[in-house]
Amino acid sequence: MITLYDLLFANDLRPSPFCWRTKLALKHKGLAWRDEPCGFTEKQKVAFAGSQTYPVIHDGTTVVKDSWAIAEHLDTAYPDKPLMPDKPYARFVNGWTDTSVNPAIFPLIAGDLFDRVRPQDKEYISESRGKRLGTTDFAGFQAKAREKGVAAFRAALEPARRVLKEQPFLSGDAPAYPDYILLGTFMWPRTLSPLELLDKDDVVYAWRERMLDLFDGMARKAPAAA
Ligand SMILES: N[C@@H](CCC(=O)N[C@@H](CS)C(=O)NCC(=O)O)C(=O)O
């Protein structure tokens, strides 16, 4: 049985966009796994993998860290139902999401995220994210960021919008890893913040609805922010 080391917030919330990539990839393959929830200050749980981040998986005797490496491992070890039939395209979506989409979300939810961090992890997040943002007033930072940031986030999605105007999923007629990458990103604000990032008439909104329904509504049913 595969073990997934999954980032844990307060009230058992599991928002990590990278861990969601892995969870959706495992479901796509039809593989069962056991969750090992880990807080920000519990990195000793993934020290065996030499990792400072989640996700990590333990698959038999194989240990894999980093969501991209995990997707590659799953396609090699379980070649049925490929996650990445077009690997260069998947790599592009991975890089685009990491560098253009995720950074556009973080400022918009920084305060809501901080509110939902486990109490024992707050000092670590305050220091590490405070350094990144230049302030520990996360609520104030978030309020300011939302003035222009929602429009900027929507603009960053334009490459996906152009694809989704032509086909139901980023990967064509059926979802695959590129779709899981982007849905993973949407699971992050969905789990941590009541902020709605998309207009209802956006093709990305309709795609997200289809994605939330996959695997018997696995992502839709996951605990989300009130
Ligand atoms: N490139 C890595 C990034 C993973 C990552 O940054 N994970 C975050 C959670 S969303 C993390 O574990 N952060 C730990 C920390 O900030 O201390 C991947 O794709 O797995």
The ligand as an SDF file (V2000), in Angstrom:
LIG
                    3D

 20 19  0  0  0  0  0  0  0  0999 V2000
    8.1510   21.2590   -6.0320 N   0  0  0  0  0  0  0  0  0  0  0  0
    7.4700   20.6660   -4.8990 C   0  0  0  0  0  0  0  0  0  0  0  0
    6.8380   21.7690   -4.0580 C   0  0  0  0  0  0  0  0  0  0  0  0
    6.1570   21.2080   -2.8290 C   0  0  0  0  0  0  0  0  0  0  0  0
    5.8040   22.2860   -1.8150 C   0  0  0  0  0  0  0  0  0  0  0  0
    6.2800   23.4380   -1.8880 O   0  0  0  0  0  0  0  0  0  0  0  0
    4.9650   21.9160   -0.8440 N   0  0  0  0  0  0  0  0  0  0  0  0
    4.5970   22.8370    0.2260 C   0  0  0  0  0  0  0  0  0  0  0  0
    3.1600   22.6290    0.6240 C   0  0  0  0  0  0  0  0  0  0  0  0
    2.0440   23.2810   -0.5730 S   0  0  0  0  0  0  0  0  0  0  0  0
    5.3940   22.4940    1.4660 C   0  0  0  0  0  0  0  0  0  0  0  0
    5.5310   21.3300    1.8040 O   0  0  0  0  0  0  0  0  0  0  0  0
    5.9100   23.5080    2.1640 N   0  0  0  0  0  0  0  0  0  0  0  0
    6.6300   23.2690    3.3790 C   0  0  0  0  0  0  0  0  0  0  0  0
    7.0820   24.5470    4.0060 C   0  0  0  0  0  0  0  0  0  0  0  0
    6.7970   25.6130    3.4850 O   0  0  0  0  0  0  0  0  0  0  0  0
    7.6960   24.4480    5.0570 O   0  0  0  0  0  0  0  0  0  0  0  0
    6.4410   19.6480   -5.3970 C   0  0  0  0  0  0  0  0  0  0  0  0
    5.9710   19.7960   -6.5420 O   0  0  0  0  0  0  0  0  0  0  0  0
    6.1260   18.6970   -4.6710 O   0  0  0  0  0  0  0  0  0  0  0  0
  1  2  1  0
  2  3  1  0
  2 18  1  0
  3  4  1  0
  4  5  1  0
  5  6  2  0
  5  7  1  0
  7  8  1  0
  8  9  1  0
  8 11  1  0
  9 10  1  0
 11 12  2  0
 11 13  1  0
 13 14  1  0
 14 15  1  0
 15 16  2  0
 15 17  1  0
 18 19  2  0
 18 20  1  0
M  END
$$$$
